């Protein structure tokens, strides 16, 4: 049971890190768009941000499942 809890904890840390990377990438892209003063294709940037958002939401959903699994494990002990 302890091994499973440790695996869940490591996976939760990993997922939080991936979410943080997505947030950082989003901020970088938005700053880049601001610096371009309208000289960039807005549709391409929007598609890129939407794709990044979808990845982030997948990771958030995985995190939610992981947190639920951890809660179930802790209630079983």
C-alpha positions in Angstrom: 0.0 0.0 0.0 2.9 2.3 0.8 4.4 1.7 -2.6 1.2 2.7 -4.4 0.9 5.9 -2.3 4.5 6.8 -3.3 3.8 6.1 -7.0 0.7 8.3 -6.7 2.6 11.1 -5.0 5.4 11.0 -7.7 2.8 11.0 -10.5 1.0 14.0 -8.9 4.3 15.9 -8.7 5.0 15.0 -12.4 1.5 16.2 -13.5 1.8 19.5 -11.6 5.2 20.0 -13.3 3.6 19.5 -16.7 0.8 21.9 -15.9 3.4 24.5 -14.9 5.3 24.0 -18.1 2.0 24.6 -20.1 1.4 27.8 -18.1 4.9 29.0 -18.7 4.7 28.3 -22.4 1.4 30.1 -22.6 2.9 33.2 -20.9 5.9 33.1 -23.3 3.6 32.9 -26.3 1.5 35.8 -25.1 4.5 37.9 -24.4 5.9 37.1 -27.9 2.6 38.2 -29.4 2.7 41.5 -27.4 6.2 42.2 -28.6 5.3 41.7 -32.3 3.0 44.7 -32.3 0.5 43.0 -34.7 3.2 41.7 -37.0 2.3 38.1 -36.4 -0.5 35.8 -37.7 -3.1 35.9 -35.0 -4.8 32.7 -36.3 -1.7 30.7 -36.0 -1.0 32.0 -32.5 -4.6 31.3 -31.5 -4.4 27.7 -32.8 -1.1 27.3 -30.9 -2.6 28.6 -27.7 -5.8 26.4 -28.1 -3.6 23.3 -28.6 -1.5 24.2 -25.6 -4.7 24.8 -23.6 -6.0 21.3 -24.6 -2.8 19.7 -23.4 -3.0 21.6 -20.1 -6.6 20.5 -19.6 -5.7 16.9 -20.2 -3.0 17.1 -17.6 -5.4 18.8 -15.2 -7.9 16.0 -15.8 -5.2 13.4 -15.2 -4.3 15.2 -12.0 -7.9 15.1 -10.8 -8.0 11.4 -11.4 -4.7 10.9 -9.5 -6.0 13.0 -6.6 -9.2 11.0 -6.5 -7.2 7.7 -6.5 -5.0 9.0 -3.6 -8.1 10.0 -1.6 -9.6 6.5 -2.1 -6.4 4.9 -1.1 -6.1 7.0 2.1 -9.7 6.3 3.0 -9.1 2.5 2.6 -6.3 2.6 5.3 
